[in-house]
Amino acid sequence: MTKQTLPRVAVLGGGTGMPVLLRGLKDYPIDLTAIVTVADDGGSSGRLRNELSIPAPGDIRNVIAALSEAEPMLLDLFQHRFSDGNGLSGHSMGNLLLAAMTSITHDFFHGIKEISRVLNVKGTILPIANQNMYLQALMHDGSVISGESKIPESGKRIKRVFLSPQPVEPLPEAIEAVKQADLVVIAPGSLYTSTLPNLIIPHISNALRETQGKVVYVCNVMTQDGETNGYSAADHVKAIHEHIGEGCVDALLVHNQPISTNVKKMYAAENAVPVVYDHDCIRKLGVDIIEGDIIDPKQTTLRHDTNKVAKMLVSLINRQDEH
């Protein structure tokens, strides 16, 4: 199969959930594109974007590591985080390399392409936009919180999120990748600070409606304190609808096995509980439900199983081909 005839899969997201999905998907014969949020403003990413006026490199770095087929030692170097050193402490080597390559090529996207080539990345990595941008949230009490890292810490309920400065111009390649995909996957992650920053970019919602491929949202297994307290699976979908309208998500992939009492207790300390999958409410929203055992039992914390999820997602392409 040539690259032109391979099924096209576009994954949108950021945070810790996206690399988990990508590590499983990269082993399948698909033309894979990862479209990554660049609104992070915490830690090393925040410092570099403020000092150099570049998009946030942190989520991009983790996606490069997930899709790279380079030697393990080279990946360890890329992901190394300095623990001390005046000015270096807290920075990761990969973030510094992305900043340096952006300086050399004079363009963040070109810098990503060059590092992807050097690290033998399988697939294509696209920033959702090629510019420095900030996430802001309007809270239910009318206040506005600025900064992706500050929003969940505010202790207030989020009404909606938006980006500044406007207008934010999406990367044309990102829009095209969604439109041309045989399957679009919205990765699990922090709903308001990792998932929605990609979806609220202009033209992306239209691309989600126009794509011929099925759009599948891999739902979180646990709620997140400061973002989705008390949210059911239907509430996650409603939040997406409220931001970009209906008709953008075709199906919801959910975990359908009980969560152990010990795990529940551990997450209760973080004020997090299992997401309730309210099937009737989800279907009333016009969204199909795909369910299965998709958690990795070997992990001490709840993580999607990269191989189980990838297998289920790729099977959806095959099913579409049969119709």
GUDOTI-865887 format. One record per residue (C-alpha): residue number from 0; residue in one letter; x, y, z. Coordinates in steps of 0.1 Angstrom, whole numbers, plus 5000, padded with zeros to 4 digits. Example, Ala and Ser with C-alpha at 12.3 -4.5 7.8 and 13.67 -1.06 7.14 Angstrom:
# GUDOTI-865887
<site 0,"A",<5123,4955,5078>>,
<site 1,"S",<5137,4989,5071>>,
***
This chain:
# GUDOTI-865887
<site 0,"M",<5000,5000,5000>>,
<site 1,"T",<5013,5034,4991>>,
<site 2,"K",<5009,5065,5014>>,
<site 3,"Q",<4982,5077,4989>>,
<site 4,"T",<4961,5046,4994>>,
<site 5,"L",<4965,5041,5031>>,
<site 6,"P",<4935,5050,5053>>,
<site 7,"R",<4939,5086,5067>>,
<site 8,"V",<4935,5091,5104>>,
<site 9,"A",<4937,5126,5120>>,
<site 10,"V",<4940,5128,5158>>,
<site 11,"L",<4933,5161,5176>>,
<site 12,"G",<4943,5169,5212>>,
<site 13,"G",<4971,5176,5237>>,
<site 14,"G",<4981,5168,5272>>,
<site 15,"T",<4989,5133,5284>>,
<site 16,"G",<4960,5115,5266>>,
<site 17,"M",<4971,5121,5230>>,
<site 18,"P",<5005,5104,5231>>,
<site 19,"V",<4989,5073,5246>>,
<site 20,"L",<4966,5070,5216>>,
<site 21,"L",<4993,5077,5191>>,
<site 22,"R",<5017,5051,5204>>,
<site 23,"G",<4992,5024,5195>>,
<site 24,"L",<4980,5039,5162>>,
<site 25,"K",<5015,5043,5147>>,
<site 26,"D",<5019,5005,5144>>,
<site 27,"Y",<4990,5002,5120>>,
<site 28,"P",<4992,5007,5082>>,
<site 29,"I",<4975,5041,5082>>,
<site 30,"D",<4985,5076,5071>>,
<site 31,"L",<4985,5092,5106>>,
<site 32,"T",<4983,5130,5113>>,
<site 33,"A",<4985,5144,5148>>,
<site 34,"I",<4970,5179,5153>>,
<site 35,"V",<4983,5193,5185>>,
<site 36,"T",<4972,5222,5208>>,
<site 37,"V",<4998,5249,5214>>,
<site 38,"A",<4980,5269,5242>>,
<site 39,"D",<4999,5255,5271>>,
<site 40,"D",<5014,5282,5293>>,
<site 41,"G",<5029,5263,5323>>,
<site 42,"G",<5064,5252,5331>>,
<site 43,"S",<5091,5251,5305>>,
<site 44,"S",<5066,5257,5276>>,
<site 45,"G",<5053,5288,5293>>,
<site 46,"R",<5087,5303,5299>>,
<site 47,"L",<5099,5297,5263>>,
<site 48,"R",<5068,5311,5247>>,
<site 49,"N",<5070,5342,5269>>,
<site 50,"E",<5107,5348,5262>>,
<site 51,"L",<5107,5338,5225>>,
<site 52,"S",<5071,5345,5214>>,
<site 53,"I",<5067,5310,5200>>,
<site 54,"P",<5038,5286,5203>>,
<site 55,"A",<5039,5263,5233>>,
<site 56,"P",<5063,5233,5225>>,
<site 57,"G",<5055,5209,5254>>,
<site 58,"D",<5026,5190,5239>>,
<site 59,"I",<5043,5189,5205>>,
<site 60,"R",<5074,5174,5222>>,
<site 61,"N",<5054,5146,5238>>,
<site 62,"V",<5037,5138,5205>>,
<site 63,"I",<5071,5137,5187>>,
<site 64,"A",<5084,5113,5214>>,
<site 65,"A",<5053,5091,5210>>,
<site 66,"L",<5056,5088,5172>>,
<site 67,"S",<5094,5086,5170>>,
<site 68,"E",<5111,5054,5160>>,
<site 69,"A",<5146,5067,5171>>,
<site 70,"E",<5169,5049,5194>>,
<site 71,"P",<5157,5048,5231>>,
<site 72,"M",<5188,5068,5243>>,
<site 73,"L",<5181,5096,5218>>,
<site 74,"L",<5145,5097,5230>>,
<site 75,"D",<5156,5098,5266>>,
<site 76,"L",<5178,5128,5257>>,
<site 77,"F",<5149,5145,5239>>,
<site 78,"Q",<5126,5140,5269>>,
<site 79,"H",<5153,5148,5296>>,
<site 80,"R",<5143,5176,5320>>,
<site 81,"F",<5170,5196,5337>>,
<site 82,"S",<5166,5195,5375>>,
<site 83,"D",<5191,5223,5383>>,
<site 84,"G",<5212,5249,5366>>,
<site 85,"N",<5206,5287,5366>>,
<site 86,"G",<5180,5293,5339>>,
<site 87,"L",<5180,5256,5327>>,
<site 88,"S",<5161,5242,5357>>,
<site 89,"G",<5127,5228,5347>>,
<site 90,"H",<5134,5230,5310>>,
<site 91,"S",<5132,5198,5289>>,
<site 92,"M",<5158,5192,5262>>,
<site 93,"G",<5131,5187,5236>>,
<site 94,"N",<5115,5220,5243>>,
<site 95,"L",<5148,5237,5239>>,
<site 96,"L",<5155,5219,5206>>,
<site 97,"L",<5121,5229,5193>>,
<site 98,"A",<5128,5265,5203>>,
<site 99,"A",<5163,5264,5186>>,
<site 100,"M",<5149,5248,5154>>,
<site 101,"T",<5122,5275,5153>>,
<site 102,"S",<5149,5301,5155>>,
<site 103,"I",<5170,5284,5128>>,
<site 104,"T",<5141,5279,5103>>,
<site 105,"H",<5123,5311,5114>>,
<site 106,"D",<5090,5291,5116>>,
<site 107,"F",<5076,5269,5143>>,
<site 108,"F",<5060,5244,5119>>,
<site 109,"H",<5091,5240,5099>>,
<site 110,"G",<5111,5235,5131>>,
<site 111,"I",<5087,5206,5140>>,
<site 112,"K",<5091,5191,5105>>,
<site 113,"E",<5129,5191,5108>>,
<site 114,"I",<5130,5176,5143>>,
<site 115,"S",<5104,5150,5132>>,
<site 116,"R",<5128,5140,5103>>,
<site 117,"V",<5158,5138,5126>>,
<site 118,"L",<5139,5116,5151>>,
<site 119,"N",<5124,5094,5125>>,
<site 120,"V",<5088,5103,5133>>,
<site 121,"K",<5061,5080,5119>>,
<site 122,"G",<5032,5102,5106>>,
<site 123,"T",<5028,5139,5104>>,
<site 124,"I",<5027,5163,5133>>,
<site 125,"L",<5009,5196,5129>>,
<site 126,"P",<5005,5225,5154>>,
<site 127,"I",<4968,5235,5153>>,
<site 128,"A",<4981,5271,5147>>,
<site 129,"N",<5015,5285,5139>>,
<site 130,"Q",<5013,5314,5163>>,
<site 131,"N",<5016,5322,5200>>,
<site 132,"M",<4982,5322,5216>>,
<site 133,"Y",<4966,5321,5250>>,
<site 134,"L",<4937,5303,5264>>,
<site 135,"Q",<4911,5322,5285>>,
<site 136,"A",<4880,5311,5303>>,
<site 137,"L",<4848,5329,5312>>,
<site 138,"M",<4836,5315,5345>>,
<site 139,"H",<4800,5311,5356>>,
<site 140,"D",<4804,5340,5381>>,
<site 141,"G",<4813,5363,5351>>,
<site 142,"S",<4850,5365,5359>>,
<site 143,"V",<4877,5358,5332>>,
<site 144,"I",<4907,5336,5340>>,
<site 145,"S",<4937,5339,5316>>,
<site 146,"G",<4962,5311,5311>>,
<site 147,"E",<4957,5274,5305>>,
<site 148,"S",<4975,5264,5337>>,
<site 149,"K",<4955,5289,5359>>,
<site 150,"I",<4920,5279,5348>>,
<site 151,"P",<4916,5246,5367>>,
<site 152,"E",<4932,5261,5397>>,
<site 153,"S",<4907,5289,5400>>,
<site 154,"G",<4882,5268,5420>>,
<site 155,"K",<4854,5282,5398>>,
<site 156,"R",<4830,5266,5373>>,
<site 157,"I",<4840,5271,5337>>,
<site 158,"K",<4813,5284,5314>>,
<site 159,"R",<4833,5286,5281>>,
<site 160,"V",<4869,5290,5269>>,
<site 161,"F",<4883,5312,5241>>,
<site 162,"L",<4916,5321,5226>>,
<site 163,"S",<4935,5354,5223>>,
<site 164,"P",<4947,5374,5205>>,
<site 165,"Q",<4921,5371,5178>>,
<site 166,"P",<4920,5362,5150>>,
<site 167,"V",<4938,5328,5155>>,
<site 168,"E",<4947,5314,5121>>,
<site 169,"P",<4946,5276,5119>>,
<site 170,"L",<4973,5259,5100>>,
<site 171,"P",<4958,5252,5065>>,
<site 172,"E",<4973,5217,5066>>,
<site 173,"A",<4954,5209,5098>>,
<site 174,"I",<4921,5219,5083>>,
<site 175,"E",<4928,5198,5052>>,
<site 176,"A",<4939,5168,5073>>,
<site 177,"V",<4906,5168,5091>>,
<site 178,"K",<4886,5172,5059>>,
<site 179,"Q",<4904,5144,5041>>,
<site 180,"A",<4905,5119,5070>>,
<site 181,"D",<4888,5085,5069>>,
<site 182,"L",<4887,5087,5107>>,
<site 183,"V",<4890,5117,5130>>,
<site 184,"V",<4898,5110,5167>>,
<site 185,"I",<4894,5136,5194>>,
<site 186,"A",<4919,5124,5221>>,
<site 187,"P",<4910,5121,5258>>,
<site 188,"G",<4924,5148,5280>>,
<site 189,"S",<4915,5179,5301>>,
<site 190,"L",<4882,5189,5284>>,
<site 191,"Y",<4885,5227,5286>>,
<site 192,"T",<4923,5231,5286>>,
<site 193,"S",<4935,5203,5262>>,
<site 194,"T",<4905,5192,5240>>,
<site 195,"L",<4885,5224,5234>>,
<site 196,"P",<4915,5247,5225>>,
<site 197,"N",<4918,5227,5193>>,
<site 198,"L",<4882,5225,5185>>,
<site 199,"I",<4874,5262,5189>>,
<site 200,"I",<4900,5273,5163>>,
<site 201,"P",<4881,5289,5134>>,
<site 202,"H",<4873,5265,5105>>,
<site 203,"I",<4881,5234,5125>>,
<site 204,"S",<4844,5229,5135>>,
<site 205,"N",<4834,5232,5099>>,
<site 206,"A",<4860,5207,5089>>,
<site 207,"L",<4847,5183,5115>>,
<site 208,"R",<4812,5186,5099>>,
<site 209,"E",<4825,5183,5063>>,
<site 210,"T",<4848,5154,5067>>,
<site 211,"Q",<4837,5121,5052>>,
<site 212,"G",<4853,5102,5080>>,
<site 213,"K",<4837,5093,5113>>,
<site 214,"V",<4845,5117,5142>>,
<site 215,"V",<4851,5097,5174>>,
<site 216,"Y",<4856,5114,5208>>,
<site 217,"V",<4875,5091,5232>>,
<site 218,"C",<4859,5101,5265>>,
<site 219,"N",<4877,5105,5298>>,
<site 220,"V",<4873,5077,5323>>,
<site 221,"M",<4875,5100,5354>>,
<site 222,"T",<4863,5135,5361>>,
<site 223,"Q",<4889,5162,5366>>,
<site 224,"D",<4889,5186,5396>>,
<site 225,"G",<4886,5222,5385>>,
<site 226,"E",<4873,5213,5350>>,
<site 227,"T",<4847,5186,5349>>,
<site 228,"N",<4835,5181,5385>>,
<site 229,"G",<4802,5161,5383>>,
<site 230,"Y",<4803,5158,5345>>,
<site 231,"S",<4787,5127,5329>>,
<site 232,"A",<4798,5116,5294>>,
<site 233,"A",<4768,5135,5280>>,
<site 234,"D",<4780,5166,5298>>,
<site 235,"H",<4814,5163,5280>>,
<site 236,"V",<4796,5162,5246>>,
<site 237,"K",<4773,5191,5256>>,
<site 238,"A",<4803,5212,5264>>,
<site 239,"I",<4816,5206,5229>>,
<site 240,"H",<4782,5214,5214>>,
<site 241,"E",<4780,5246,5234>>,
<site 242,"H",<4814,5257,5220>>,
<site 243,"I",<4813,5246,5183>>,
<site 244,"G",<4777,5235,5177>>,
<site 245,"E",<4761,5201,5171>>,
<site 246,"G",<4770,5177,5143>>,
<site 247,"C",<4808,5177,5150>>,
<site 248,"V",<4810,5144,5169>>,
<site 249,"D",<4796,5112,5155>>,
<site 250,"A",<4805,5087,5182>>,
<site 251,"L",<4818,5085,5218>>,
<site 252,"L",<4843,5057,5228>>,
<site 253,"V",<4837,5048,5264>>,
<site 254,"H",<4851,5023,5290>>,
<site 255,"N",<4824,4999,5301>>,
<site 256,"Q",<4840,4980,5329>>,
<site 257,"P",<4837,4987,5366>>,
<site 258,"I",<4865,5008,5383>>,
<site 259,"S",<4880,4990,5414>>,
<site 260,"T",<4873,5004,5449>>,
<site 261,"N",<4910,5010,5455>>,
<site 262,"V",<4914,5031,5424>>,
<site 263,"K",<4882,5051,5432>>,
<site 264,"K",<4897,5058,5467>>,
<site 265,"M",<4929,5070,5452>>,
<site 266,"Y",<4912,5094,5428>>,
<site 267,"A",<4888,5105,5455>>,
<site 268,"A",<4918,5122,5471>>,
<site 269,"E",<4920,5143,5439>>,
<site 270,"N",<4883,5150,5440>>,
<site 271,"A",<4878,5128,5409>>,
<site 272,"V",<4851,5101,5403>>,
<site 273,"P",<4844,5078,5374>>,
<site 274,"V",<4826,5095,5345>>,
<site 275,"V",<4790,5082,5343>>,
<site 276,"Y",<4781,5070,5308>>,
<site 277,"D",<4744,5080,5305>>,
<site 278,"H",<4736,5061,5274>>,
<site 279,"D",<4701,5076,5268>>,
<site 280,"C",<4713,5112,5272>>,
<site 281,"I",<4742,5106,5248>>,
<site 282,"R",<4720,5091,5221>>,
<site 283,"K",<4695,5120,5225>>,
<site 284,"L",<4725,5142,5216>>,
<site 285,"G",<4727,5124,5183>>,
<site 286,"V",<4759,5106,5192>>,
<site 287,"D",<4766,5069,5188>>,
<site 288,"I",<4782,5049,5217>>,
<site 289,"I",<4812,5026,5211>>,
<site 290,"E",<4821,5007,5243>>,
<site 291,"G",<4847,4983,5255>>,
<site 292,"D",<4873,4975,5281>>,
<site 293,"I",<4899,5001,5271>>,
<site 294,"I",<4919,5006,5303>>,
<site 295,"D",<4954,4994,5308>>,
<site 296,"P",<4953,4971,5339>>,
<site 297,"K",<4991,4972,5343>>,
<site 298,"Q",<4991,5010,5352>>,
<site 299,"T",<4988,5021,5388>>,
<site 300,"T",<4967,5051,5376>>,
<site 301,"L",<4938,5049,5352>>,
<site 302,"R",<4952,5052,5317>>,
<site 303,"H",<4937,5042,5283>>,
<site 304,"D",<4953,5011,5270>>,
<site 305,"T",<4972,5022,5239>>,
<site 306,"N",<4968,4989,5220>>,
<site 307,"K",<4931,4982,5229>>,
<site 308,"V",<4920,5017,5219>>,
<site 309,"A",<4941,5017,5187>>,
<site 310,"K",<4926,4983,5177>>,
<site 311,"M",<4890,4996,5183>>,
<site 312,"L",<4896,5028,5164>>,
<site 313,"V",<4912,5011,5134>>,
<site 314,"S",<4883,4986,5133>>,
<site 315,"L",<4860,5016,5127>>,
<site 316,"I",<4878,5024,5094>>,
<site 317,"N",<4875,4988,5083>>,
<site 318,"R",<4837,4989,5091>>,
<site 319,"Q",<4833,5020,5071>>,
<site 320,"D",<4851,5005,5041>>,
<site 321,"E",<4826,4976,5042>>,
<site 322,"H",<4796,4999,5038>>,
***
